[in-house]
Amino acid sequence: MIEVKHRLFELVQEKEKALGRRLSFSDIAKGSNVSVKLVTRWLDPDVPTTRFDAHVISGFCHYFNCDISDLLYLERVEQ
């Protein structure tokens, strides 16, 4: 089986390093034009992200100045 995964945590770390400061969930939400709750869900390591809405992906890609392939990837998982 193949699952869609994301690299949001890594993108946050890269942006924090470039800015020289921590990003709050609110910063990410405002910059991406999504809710803080959605950012929180995507960054919660205990809850797998299973919904990938176009406006969310577009918002994250805009905020992090990245391509979709920098945010999302496919991973083969054993069942």
C-alpha positions as CSV (number, residue, x, y, z in Angstrom):
1,M,0.0,0.0,0.0
2,I,1.2,3.5,-0.7
3,E,0.3,6.5,1.6
4,V,0.6,10.2,1.1
5,K,2.9,11.8,3.8
6,H,4.0,15.3,4.4
7,R,7.2,17.2,5.4
8,L,5.5,20.1,7.2
9,F,7.6,19.7,10.3
10,E,10.8,19.8,8.3
11,L,9.6,22.9,6.4
12,V,8.9,24.6,9.7
13,Q,12.3,23.8,11.0
14,E,14.0,25.2,7.8
15,K,12.0,28.4,8.0
16,E,12.7,28.9,11.7
17,K,16.4,28.4,11.0
18,A,16.3,31.0,8.1
19,L,14.4,33.5,10.2
20,G,16.4,32.9,13.3
21,R,13.3,32.5,15.5
22,R,10.6,30.0,16.4
23,L,7.3,30.0,14.5
24,S,4.1,29.8,16.3
25,F,1.2,27.8,15.0
26,S,-0.6,31.1,14.7
27,D,2.3,32.4,12.5
28,I,2.0,29.4,10.2
29,A,-1.8,29.6,10.1
30,K,-1.9,33.3,9.2
31,G,0.8,33.0,6.6
32,S,-0.9,29.9,5.0
33,N,-4.4,31.2,5.3
34,V,-5.6,28.1,7.2
35,S,-6.8,27.6,10.8
36,V,-4.5,27.1,13.8
37,K,-6.5,23.9,14.5
38,L,-5.5,22.6,11.1
39,V,-1.8,23.5,11.6
40,T,-2.0,21.8,15.0
41,R,-3.5,18.6,13.5
42,W,-0.8,18.5,10.7
43,L,2.0,18.9,13.2
44,D,0.7,16.4,15.8
45,P,3.0,13.3,15.4
46,D,0.4,11.1,17.1
47,V,-2.3,11.9,14.5
48,P,-1.7,10.8,10.9
49,T,-2.7,13.4,8.3
50,T,-5.2,11.7,6.0
51,R,-6.9,14.7,4.3
52,F,-5.0,16.9,1.8
53,D,-7.2,19.7,0.7
54,A,-6.0,21.8,-2.2
55,H,-6.4,25.2,-0.4
56,V,-4.3,23.8,2.5
57,I,-1.5,22.5,0.3
58,S,-1.5,25.7,-1.7
59,G,-1.4,27.8,1.5
60,F,1.5,25.8,2.9
61,C,3.4,25.9,-0.4
62,H,2.9,29.7,-0.6
63,Y,4.0,30.3,3.0
64,F,7.0,28.1,2.8
65,N,7.9,29.1,-0.8
66,C,8.0,25.5,-1.9
67,D,6.7,23.1,-4.5
68,I,4.1,20.4,-3.7
69,S,6.9,17.8,-4.0
70,D,8.7,19.6,-1.2
71,L,5.6,19.2,1.1
72,L,4.1,15.9,0.0
73,Y,5.6,12.5,-0.8
74,L,4.5,8.9,-1.3
75,E,5.6,6.2,1.1
76,R,5.1,2.5,0.7
77,V,3.9,0.9,3.9
78,E,3.5,-2.8,4.7
79,Q,0.0,-4.0,5.8
